[in-house]
């Protein structure tokens, strides 16, 4: 087998060589995690900190680590904030849909005021989405358009 080739057929270097390349590629984030969590630095690897310990450290870092954020940037999913924002938007949309169904089922007698899901950094008491449910005649017209179209 060629040097660094694994049985899986990949030709990426493994072991210390692969870990060293990975550490160099993500040097800033990995250094931050090492210093803040262990008080070691990358310069300590091979001396006070073994390569095996570094490998274990990297494999067991959580999603709250600088390294995880750095890796997420490479994939375009920078962190859970994006996921939380998407979930809040979905929640808000479901609120609107639910309010429209309630208004339709009640014959337009119930109009629900819709409040968006609380998000960080905003004055939640003053924000509202839209004006509530659609008026019944507009909702019926929208449903008829969808049935016949």
C-alpha positions in Angstrom: 0.0 0.0 0.0 1.2 3.6 -0.7 2.2 5.6 2.3 -0.8 7.1 4.0 -3.3 5.1 2.0 -6.0 3.5 4.1 -7.8 0.2 3.5 -10.9 2.2 2.5 -9.1 3.2 -0.6 -8.7 6.9 0.3 -5.4 8.5 -0.4 -5.4 11.0 2.4 -2.6 10.8 4.9 -3.6 9.4 8.2 -2.1 9.2 11.6 0.2 12.0 12.8 0.6 13.4 9.2 -3.1 13.8 8.7 -3.6 15.2 12.1 -0.7 17.7 11.6 -2.2 18.8 8.3 -5.7 19.2 9.9 -4.2 21.1 12.8 -2.4 23.5 10.5 -5.5 24.0 8.3 -7.5 24.9 11.4 -4.7 26.4 13.5 -6.5 29.4 14.9 -9.6 27.6 16.0 -7.8 24.6 17.4 -5.3 26.8 19.3 -8.2 28.7 20.9 -9.9 25.5 22.0 -6.7 24.0 23.3 -5.8 27.1 25.3 -9.3 27.8 26.7 -10.0 24.1 27.5 -6.7 22.6 28.4 -4.1 25.4 28.8 -2.0 23.7 26.2 -1.0 25.1 22.8 -0.3 23.5 19.5 3.4 24.0 20.1 3.1 21.6 23.1 2.1 18.7 20.8 4.9 16.1 20.7 6.2 17.2 24.1 3.9 17.9 27.0 0.9 17.0 24.9 1.0 13.7 22.9 -0.3 13.4 19.3 -2.7 10.8 20.6 -4.0 13.2 23.2 -4.5 15.9 20.5 -6.4 13.4 18.3 -8.6 12.5 21.2 -9.2 16.1 22.0 -10.2 16.9 18.4 -12.5 13.9 18.1 -14.3 14.8 21.3 -14.8 18.6 20.9 -18.4 19.6 21.1 -20.5 21.7 18.7 -19.8 24.8 20.9 -16.1 24.7 20.1 -14.2 27.2 17.9 -13.1 24.2 15.7 -16.7 23.2 15.1 -17.6 26.8 14.1 -14.5 26.8 11.8 -15.5 23.5 10.2 -19.1 24.7 9.8 -17.9 27.8 7.9 -16.4 25.5 5.3 -19.8 23.8 4.7 -21.8 27.0 4.8 -23.7 26.1 7.9 -22.0 28.4 10.3 -23.7 27.5 13.5 -27.0 26.7 15.2 -28.1 30.3 15.0 -29.1 29.8 11.4 -31.1 26.6 12.3 -32.8 28.5 15.2 -33.8 31.3 12.8 -35.2 28.9 10.3 -37.2 27.1 13.0 -38.5 30.4 14.3 -39.6 31.3 10.8 -41.3 28.0 10.3 -43.1 28.4 13.7 -44.3 31.9 12.6 -45.6 30.5 9.3 -47.5 27.7 11.1 -49.0 30.4 13.4 -50.3 32.2 10.3 -51.7 29.1 8.7 -53.3 28.0 11.9 -54.9 31.4 12.4 -56.3 31.3 8.8 -57.8 27.8 9.4 -59.4 28.9 12.7 -60.9 32.0 11.0 -62.2 29.9 8.1 -63.7 27.2 10.4 -65.3 29.8 12.6 -66.9 31.6 9.7 -64.7 34.6 10.2 -65.8 35.2 13.8 -62.4 34.5 15.3 -59.5 36.6 14.2 -56.3 35.6 16.0 -53.5 38.1 16.6 -50.3 36.5 15.6 -47.1 37.1 17.7 -43.8 36.0 16.2 -41.7 33.5 18.1 -39.4 35.5 20.4 -36.0 36.1 18.9 -32.9 37.4 20.7 -32.1 41.1 20.5 -35.6 42.5 19.8 -38.4 44.2 21.6 -40.8 41.4 21.5 -43.8 43.2 23.0 -44.0 45.7 20.2 -43.6 43.4 17.2 -46.5 41.7 15.5 -46.8 39.8 12.3 -49.3 41.2 9.9 -52.8 42.1 11.0 -53.9 38.6 12.1 -55.8 36.1 10.0 -57.1 37.0 6.6 -60.6 38.3 6.3 -63.0 35.4 5.6 -63.9 36.5 2.1 -60.2 36.8 1.1 -59.5 33.4 2.5 -62.4 31.8 0.7 -61.3 33.4 -2.5 -57.8 32.1 -2.1 -59.1 28.6 -1.4 -61.3 28.7 -4.5 -58.4 29.8 -6.7 -56.4 26.8 -5.5 -59.2 24.4 -6.0 -60.0 25.5 -9.6 -56.4 26.2 -10.6 
